[in-house]
Amino acid sequence: MPNKRDRDLFVVSDKRKFTAEGELRDDAPSVATQEPPTETAPAEEPKAKLEKIAEPSPEETAAKEREMPPPPTAAEQSEQHANYKEAGKQVDDLLREHGAPANSYREMSFEQLIMSLYMTAMMQLGAVRQEGQQPTPPDILGARQTIDTLGILQEKSKGNVTDREKELLDHSIFELRMTYVEVIRVLSTLPPPGADKPK
């Protein structure tokens, strides 16, 4: 009589006809040649070994997700840039036709990018708000991400910015980090929600 361990073993076999890439497997069983399974008594079953179906590891899956399509060629980039400029000119013409001031849109610069991110982070921290807008709770995670974005710009633009741009970037990051620390310090001293309610 087989013991419990022998009865609990089972065989896992890959009966798929195609690989993960959609190609026909060399060892795929043919419908015509496939034999029906024969029933055998449990006592006559040989001791089986488990066959593990090959699955991609988490590292392989993550690597495939990170794969980027091939970059556009120089000719494609040049054509797209020209199309983008033309579309922008059409927008400018429409704005002028509808009475918008001539300086309603200015070309983006590195300094404008820094100031835009700086003001976004200050608003996320609750340090500034638009006129007439009610105060809102600070968006700590959003502010942290915006400050980190400026940090990436600071690191990646080393040696490729003017003295004025570098000074503006350094000051912006310094002020934002200092404000962030101060906001966290204030929030950490506040009582937890509902703590001041009478029991």
DRENKOL-295302 format. One line per field, with one value per residue (C-alpha): residue number from 1; residue in three letters; chain; x, y, z. Coordinates in steps of 0.1 Angstrom, whole numbers, plus 5000, padded with zeros to 4 digits. Each point is the difference from the previous one (the first is absolute). Example, Ala and Ser with C-alpha at 12.3 -4.5 7.8 and 13.67 -1.06 7.14 Angstrom:
BEGIN
seq (1/2) .
type (ALA/SER) .
mol (A/A) .
c1 (5123/5014) .
c2 (4955/5034) .
c3 (5078/4993) .
% end
This chain:
BEGIN
seq (1/2/3/4/5/6/7/8/9/10/11/12/13/14/15/16/17/18/19/20/21/22/23/24/25/26/27/28/29/30/31/32/33/34/35/36/37/38/39/40/41/42/43/44/45/46/47/48/49/50/51/52/53/54/55/56/57/58/59/60/61/62/63/64/65/66/67/68/69/70/71/72/73/74/75/76/77/78/79/80/81/82/83/84/85/86/87/88/89/90/91/92/93/94/95/96/97/98/99/100/101/102/103/104/105/106/107/108/109/110/111/112/113/114/115/116/117/118/119/120/121/122/123/124/125/126/127/128/129/130/131/132/133/134/135/136/137/138/139/140/141/142/143/144/145/146/147/148/149/150/151/152/153/154/155/156/157/158/159/160/161/162/163/164/165/166/167/168/169/170/171/172/173/174/175/176/177/178/179/180/181/182/183/184/185/186/187/188/189/190/191/192/193/194/195/196/197/198/199) .
type (MET/PRO/ASN/LYS/ARG/ASP/ARG/ASP/LEU/PHE/VAL/VAL/SER/ASP/LYS/ARG/LYS/PHE/THR/ALA/GLU/GLY/GLU/LEU/ARG/ASP/ASP/ALA/PRO/SER/VAL/ALA/THR/GLN/GLU/PRO/PRO/THR/GLU/THR/ALA/PRO/ALA/GLU/GLU/PRO/LYS/ALA/LYS/LEU/GLU/LYS/ILE/ALA/GLU/PRO/SER/PRO/GLU/GLU/THR/ALA/ALA/LYS/GLU/ARG/GLU/MET/PRO/PRO/PRO/PRO/THR/ALA/ALA/GLU/GLN/SER/GLU/GLN/HIS/ALA/ASN/TYR/LYS/GLU/ALA/GLY/LYS/GLN/VAL/ASP/ASP/LEU/LEU/ARG/GLU/HIS/GLY/ALA/PRO/ALA/ASN/SER/TYR/ARG/GLU/MET/SER/PHE/GLU/GLN/LEU/ILE/MET/SER/LEU/TYR/MET/THR/ALA/MET/MET/GLN/LEU/GLY/ALA/VAL/ARG/GLN/GLU/GLY/GLN/GLN/PRO/THR/PRO/PRO/ASP/ILE/LEU/GLY/ALA/ARG/GLN/THR/ILE/ASP/THR/LEU/GLY/ILE/LEU/GLN/GLU/LYS/SER/LYS/GLY/ASN/VAL/THR/ASP/ARG/GLU/LYS/GLU/LEU/LEU/ASP/HIS/SER/ILE/PHE/GLU/LEU/ARG/MET/THR/TYR/VAL/GLU/VAL/ILE/ARG/VAL/LEU/SER/THR/LEU/PRO/PRO/PRO/GLY/ALA/ASP/LYS/PRO/LYS) .
mol (A/A/A/A/A/A/A/A/A/A/A/A/A/A/A/A/A/A/A/A/A/A/A/A/A/A/A/A/A/A/A/A/A/A/A/A/A/A/A/A/A/A/A/A/A/A/A/A/A/A/A/A/A/A/A/A/A/A/A/A/A/A/A/A/A/A/A/A/A/A/A/A/A/A/A/A/A/A/A/A/A/A/A/A/A/A/A/A/A/A/A/A/A/A/A/A/A/A/A/A/A/A/A/A/A/A/A/A/A/A/A/A/A/A/A/A/A/A/A/A/A/A/A/A/A/A/A/A/A/A/A/A/A/A/A/A/A/A/A/A/A/A/A/A/A/A/A/A/A/A/A/A/A/A/A/A/A/A/A/A/A/A/A/A/A/A/A/A/A/A/A/A/A/A/A/A/A/A/A/A/A/A/A/A/A/A/A/A/A/A/A/A/A/A/A/A/A/A/A) .
c1 (5000/5015/5008/4984/5030/4999/4963/5004/5026/4986/5014/4998/5007/4999/4974/5001/5006/5015/5029/4996/5010/4972/5022/4991/5020/5022/4988/4963/4977/4982/4962/5002/5027/4989/4990/4972/5011/4999/4987/5021/4995/5015/5021/5017/5009/5037/5016/4996/5022/4984/5008/4999/4986/5026/4988/5019/5016/4990/5033/4994/4964/5013/5027/4974/4979/5030/5008/4996/4991/5028/5006/4988/5025/5016/4978/4968/5009/5008/4966/4981/5017/4990/4964/5000/5012/4974/4972/5012/4999/4964/4991/5017/4981/4967/5008/5007/4968/4981/5016/5026/5030/5031/5020/4973/5024/5037/5026/5008/5034/5020/4993/4963/5000/5018/4975/4971/5011/5009/4965/4984/5019/4992/4963/5002/5015/4973/5026/4983/4966/4982/4982/4965/5006/4992/5029/5003/5019/5036/5008/5031/5007/4993/5023/5028/4997/5002/5031/5016/4994/5019/5027/5003/5002/5028/5019/4995/5006/5034/5024/4973/4983/5009/5011/4966/4981/5022/4995/4962/4998/5022/4980/4967/5009/5015/4968/4977/5018/5001/4963/4993/5018/4982/4966/5008/5011/4967/4979/5018/4990/4963/4978/4986/4965/4973/5023/4984/4965/4984/4994) .
c2 (5000/5034/5024/5035/5017/4979/5007/5038/5002/5011/5008/5035/4999/5028/4991/5034/4999/5034/5018/5033/5018/4983/4975/4963/4979/4972/4975/5010/4970/4995/4995/4970/4983/5009/4969/5000/4997/4964/4994/4981/4989/5024/4971/4996/5037/5006/5026/5032/5031/5034/5019/5037/5021/5026/5035/5032/5012/5034/5014/4989/5014/5033/5002/4995/5027/5024/4993/5031/5002/5010/5038/5022/5007/5034/5006/4990/5023/5029/4996/4997/5031/5020/4987/5010/5035/5004/4989/5025/5027/4991/5003/5034/5012/4989/5018/5032/4997/4998/5030/4984/5022/4995/4986/4975/4972/5002/4973/4977/5005/4982/5028/4999/4962/5005/5027/4979/4970/5023/5016/4966/4986/5031/4996/4963/5009/5026/5028/5020/4999/5018/5032/4993/4962/4983/4983/4963/4973/4997/4973/4987/4971/5022/5027/4975/4987/5035/5009/4967/5009/5032/4980/4978/5031/5013/4968/4994/5036/5004/5018/5007/5031/5037/5014/5017/4968/4981/5026/5001/4962/4997/5027/4985/4965/5014/5020/4971/4975/5024/5007/4962/4993/5028/4987/4965/5013/5019/4970/4977/5021/5001/4977/4970/5004/4996/5003/5033/4986/4994/4964) .
c3 (5000/4990/5028/5003/4985/4968/4996/5004/4972/4966/4966/4985/4963/4975/4973/4983/4963/4998/5018/5018/4968/4981/4980/4996/5025/4985/5026/4998/5000/4967/5003/4977/5020/5035/5018/5025/5036/5014/5034/5024/5035/5026/5013/4966/4995/4999/5023/4980/4998/4998/4968/5005/4971/4990/5010/4997/5032/5015/4988/4964/5001/5014/4973/4972/5015/5000/4963/4979/4964/4976/5001/4971/4973/4995/4969/5019/5029/4976/4982/5033/5013/4969/5003/5037/4992/4972/5024/5026/4974/4991/5037/5002/4970/5015/5033/4981/4980/5032/5015/5023/5009/4980/5030/5011/4993/5006/4989/5029/5016/5026/5025/4994/5005/5034/5011/4989/5021/5029/5001/4996/5030/5021/4992/5008/5034/5007/5002/4972/4984/4973/5010/5013/5003/5033/5018/4994/5018/4987/4975/5016/4976/4969/5014/5007/4965/4985/5022/4990/4963/5005/5016/4970/4978/5022/4997/4963/4989/5017/4976/4975/5016/5003/5033/5004/4993/5025/5026/4995/5002/5031/5018/4990/5013/5032/5008/4991/5021/5029/4997/4997/5032/5018/4988/5011/5034/5005/4988/5024/5030/4991/5020/4981/4985/5026/5029/5013/4998/5035/5009) .
% end
